[in-house]
């Protein structure tokens, strides 16, 4: 092999080697950049504090002024019907007590007539009680949905004012330092 051919081979070999190195650099550098991007993003995310808050919906529905006002409104709305049911229940009890007390001296037809009256009163009481409960539940759901809607508006306002990134209603576990329920209650009780 001549010196010239060996230098040509060396030149070809070094050209190939330099191309391989260039290619490796072109592939490796972007891969390193891609590999370090998540680390950079994580460092940036850690640099920015994420503010999370939790709201206890049960406390809002129990302790807020709008919830208490809704409860009072429902009581006032249904007090008359409740009293009527109590009177009907007392009448049924009185009828049953009288039937039991007098059953020994009553004729069979009178006893059957009073038993029928007591059974009719009992059915009437059950029907009216069922209707009463359904009406109360429906109205309670309507009132509570208004309270929930109103409280969510206040939660959004508090979150925006205090720059929260995330606010969650209810959780299985949370640290008390992220509980913003008291702030929401103060805002909700102050708003009309």
C-alpha positions as CSV (number, residue, x, y, z in Angstrom):
1,X,0.0,0.0,0.0
2,X,1.4,3.3,-0.9
3,X,1.8,6.3,1.3
4,X,-0.6,8.2,-0.8
5,X,-3.4,5.6,-0.5
6,X,-2.9,5.4,3.2
7,X,-3.1,9.1,3.6
8,X,-6.3,9.0,1.5
9,X,-7.6,6.3,3.7
10,X,-6.7,8.4,6.7
11,X,-8.3,11.4,5.2
12,X,-11.5,9.4,4.4
13,X,-11.4,7.9,7.9
14,X,-11.0,11.2,9.6
15,X,-13.8,12.6,7.5
16,X,-16.1,9.8,8.4
17,X,-15.1,10.1,12.1
18,X,-15.7,13.8,12.0
19,X,-19.1,13.3,10.4
20,X,-20.0,10.6,13.0
21,X,-19.0,13.0,15.8
22,X,-21.0,15.8,14.2
23,X,-24.0,13.6,13.8
24,X,-23.6,12.4,17.4
25,X,-23.4,15.9,18.6
26,X,-26.4,16.9,16.5
27,X,-28.4,14.0,18.0
28,X,-27.1,14.2,21.5
29,X,-27.4,17.9,22.2
30,X,-31.1,18.1,21.3
31,X,-31.7,15.0,23.4
32,X,-29.9,16.6,26.3
33,X,-32.0,19.7,25.9
34,X,-35.2,17.6,25.7
35,X,-34.1,15.6,28.7
36,X,-33.4,18.7,30.8
37,X,-36.7,20.5,29.9
38,X,-38.8,18.7,32.5
39,X,-36.2,19.5,35.1
40,X,-36.3,23.2,34.1
41,X,-40.1,23.2,34.1
42,X,-40.1,21.5,37.6
43,X,-37.7,24.1,38.9
44,X,-39.8,26.9,37.4
45,X,-43.0,25.4,38.9
46,X,-41.3,25.1,42.3
47,X,-40.2,28.8,42.0
48,X,-43.9,29.8,41.4
49,X,-46.0,29.0,44.5
50,X,-49.3,27.3,43.8
51,X,-52.0,28.5,46.1
52,X,-54.7,26.0,46.9
53,X,-57.7,26.5,49.2
54,X,-60.4,24.2,50.5
55,X,-64.0,25.1,51.4
56,X,-66.1,23.1,53.8
57,X,-69.5,23.1,52.1
58,X,-71.2,21.5,55.1
59,X,-70.2,24.5,57.3
60,X,-71.3,26.9,54.6
61,X,-74.7,25.3,54.5
62,X,-75.0,25.2,58.3
63,X,-73.4,28.4,59.5
64,X,-73.8,31.0,56.8
65,X,-76.4,33.8,57.1
66,X,-78.1,32.9,53.7
67,X,-78.4,29.2,54.9
68,X,-79.9,30.2,58.2
69,X,-82.3,32.6,56.4
70,X,-83.4,29.8,54.1
71,X,-84.0,27.5,57.0
72,X,-86.1,30.1,58.8
73,X,-88.0,30.8,55.6
74,X,-88.8,27.1,55.2
75,X,-90.0,26.8,58.8
76,X,-92.3,29.8,58.4
77,X,-93.6,28.4,55.1
78,X,-94.5,25.0,56.4
79,X,-95.4,25.7,60.1
80,X,-99.2,25.8,59.4
81,X,-99.2,22.4,57.5
82,X,-97.0,20.9,60.3
83,X,-99.5,22.0,62.9
84,X,-102.4,20.6,60.8
85,X,-100.6,17.2,60.7
86,X,-100.0,17.3,64.4
87,X,-103.7,18.0,65.0
88,X,-104.6,15.1,62.7
89,X,-102.2,12.8,64.5
90,X,-103.7,13.8,67.8
91,X,-107.2,13.1,66.5
92,X,-106.1,9.7,65.3
93,X,-104.6,8.9,68.7
94,X,-107.8,10.1,70.4
95,X,-109.9,7.9,68.1
96,X,-107.7,4.9,68.7
97,X,-107.7,5.4,72.5
98,X,-111.5,5.8,72.5
99,X,-111.9,2.7,70.4
100,X,-109.7,0.7,72.7
101,X,-111.4,2.0,75.8
102,X,-114.9,1.5,74.6
103,X,-114.5,-1.6,72.5
104,X,-115.7,-3.9,75.3
105,X,-119.1,-2.2,75.5
106,X,-119.6,-1.3,71.8
107,X,-121.8,-3.3,69.5
108,X,-120.0,-5.1,66.7
109,X,-121.3,-2.6,64.1
110,X,-120.2,0.4,66.1
111,X,-116.8,-1.1,66.8
112,X,-116.4,-1.9,63.0
113,X,-117.5,1.6,62.1
114,X,-114.9,3.2,64.6
115,X,-112.1,0.9,63.3
116,X,-112.9,2.0,59.8
117,X,-112.8,5.6,60.8
118,X,-109.5,5.1,62.6
119,X,-108.1,3.3,59.5
120,X,-109.2,6.1,57.2
121,X,-107.7,8.7,59.6
122,X,-104.4,6.7,59.6
123,X,-104.3,6.6,55.8
124,X,-105.1,10.3,55.5
125,X,-102.3,11.1,58.0
126,X,-99.8,8.9,56.1
127,X,-100.8,10.5,52.7
128,X,-100.6,14.0,54.0
129,X,-97.4,13.4,55.9
130,X,-95.8,11.9,52.7
131,X,-96.9,14.9,50.6
132,X,-95.7,17.3,53.3
133,X,-92.2,15.6,53.4
134,X,-92.0,15.7,49.6
135,X,-93.0,19.4,49.5
136,X,-90.5,20.3,52.3
137,X,-87.7,18.3,50.5
138,X,-88.4,20.0,47.2
139,X,-88.4,23.5,48.7
140,X,-85.3,22.7,50.8
141,X,-83.4,21.6,47.7
142,X,-84.5,24.8,45.9
143,X,-83.4,27.0,48.8
144,X,-80.1,25.2,49.3
145,X,-79.3,25.3,45.6
146,X,-79.6,29.1,45.8
147,X,-77.3,29.2,48.8
148,X,-74.8,27.0,47.0
149,X,-74.9,29.1,43.9
150,X,-74.4,32.3,46.0
151,X,-71.6,30.7,48.0
152,X,-69.8,29.6,44.8
153,X,-69.8,33.2,43.6
154,X,-68.3,34.4,46.9
155,X,-65.7,31.5,46.7
156,X,-64.7,32.7,43.2
157,X,-64.4,36.3,44.5
158,X,-62.3,35.3,47.5
159,X,-60.1,33.1,45.2
160,X,-59.6,35.9,42.7
161,X,-58.9,38.6,45.4
162,X,-56.4,36.4,47.2
163,X,-54.9,34.9,44.0
164,X,-55.7,31.3,44.6
165,X,-54.8,28.9,41.8
166,X,-57.3,26.2,42.9
167,X,-60.1,26.1,45.4
168,X,-61.7,22.7,46.2
169,X,-65.1,22.1,47.9
170,X,-64.7,19.3,50.5
171,X,-61.9,16.8,50.7
172,X,-61.1,13.6,52.6
173,X,-58.0,15.2,54.1
174,X,-56.6,18.7,54.1
175,X,-54.2,20.7,56.2
176,X,-56.1,23.4,58.2
177,X,-53.7,26.1,56.8
178,X,-55.4,25.9,53.3
179,X,-59.0,26.0,54.7
180,X,-60.6,29.3,53.5
181,X,-64.1,28.5,54.8
182,X,-63.9,31.2,57.5
183,X,-63.0,33.8,54.8
184,X,-65.8,32.7,52.6
185,X,-68.3,32.7,55.6
186,X,-67.2,36.3,56.5
187,X,-67.7,37.4,52.9
188,X,-70.9,35.5,52.5
189,X,-72.4,36.8,55.7
190,X,-71.4,40.4,54.8
191,X,-72.9,40.2,51.3
192,X,-76.6,40.5,50.6
